[in-house]
């Protein structure tokens, strides 16, 4: 599981560099916190805990000025959202789905490409 995450980051054309802020791994789980810097100087903060029975995540993307365009997470604090616990902040709380780093990188890349048009 972990090598795929690093392979995604290492091969992405929008990732400038990344920093592992925390990493713990056991026989049946891993916990990871990352800071990912993109070629447009925006930053993505990633936190994920994965085990056989659990997947907790938060991906917080902010632009180079520190304003945040979007955050995806599954913290169980918005039960009114139809896709509970999955939601996104844009800054309004909106429906979302379970999302992984590969999905987030694709969305960020798409946004960068749309911005350049």
N, C-alpha and C positions, 0 to 999 in steps of 0.2 A: 504493500500500500504506500509506504513512504517514498520509495524511489520514484514512483510515478509522479508524485507531487513535485519533487525536485527536477525531474525530467521535464515536466510541463514548464516550470520556471526557466530552466536552462535553455530550452529550445524556443521559447516565446519571443517573437520579434518586437513585442512592446515592453518587455521587462528589461530595464536597464541594469538593475541589481536587486538583490534581496538579502535580508538579514534574518537569521534565526534568533528570535528573542527568547524562546523557551522550547525545549523539546524533551519529552519523557516518553519512554516506550517500555511496555511490559510484554508478557507472553500473549495477551489478548487485548491490548489497547495501545493507543498512542495519543499524546497531547502535543499540540504544536501551536506556537505563536510566531507569526512572521510579519515583517515589514517589507513590502514590495514596492520598489520605486520604478515608475514607468518612464518611457522616453519623453513624455510630455511634462515630466516633473510632478505628476500627480502621484499619490501614494495609496496603497491598499494595506490595511491592517487585517490580518487573518488570524482567527483563533478557531481551532477545531479539536474536539475530543471524539475519538472513534473507538468503539469497542464492539464486541459481537452483538450487543443489544442496544447500543446507543450511538447516536450521531448528533452532537451539539456543535453548532457553528455560528460564527459571526464574521462577516466580511464588510469592512468599513472603508469606503473609497472616498478620498478627498482630493480636491484639486491643489495646485501648487500654492495657492493663497491660504489653504487651510479650511476653505469652505467644503462642506461635504455634500456631494451630489446624491449619494445613496448608501444605504447600509442594509444588508440582508442578514437575518438571523432567525433562530428558532427558539429564542427565550420565551417561556410561557407566560408572557405578561400582557398579551392582547387577545383575550378569549373572544372578543367580539368579531374578530377577523375570520371570515369563512374558511380560510386555509390554515387556521390555528394548528400548531404554534408557528408555522412558517409565515413570515411577513417581511416587508421591506419598509424602510423609512426613506422618504423622498423630499422633504422632511415629513410629509403626512404618512401615517401608517396605512399601508396598502396590502392587498392580498399578494401572496408569492407562493413559491413551491420550494421543496427541498432543493438546495443549490450547492454545488461543489466548486472548488477552485477552478476547474476546467471551464465550467459555465460562466463564472465571474470573469475570467480572463477573456472569454469570447465576447461578453457584453461590453467590457471596457474597450476592447479592440474595436468593436463595432461603433461605439460612441466616439472614439478617436477618429475613425475614418469618416463618420458623418460630420464631425466638427470641421474637418479639413475641406469639405466640399463647399 
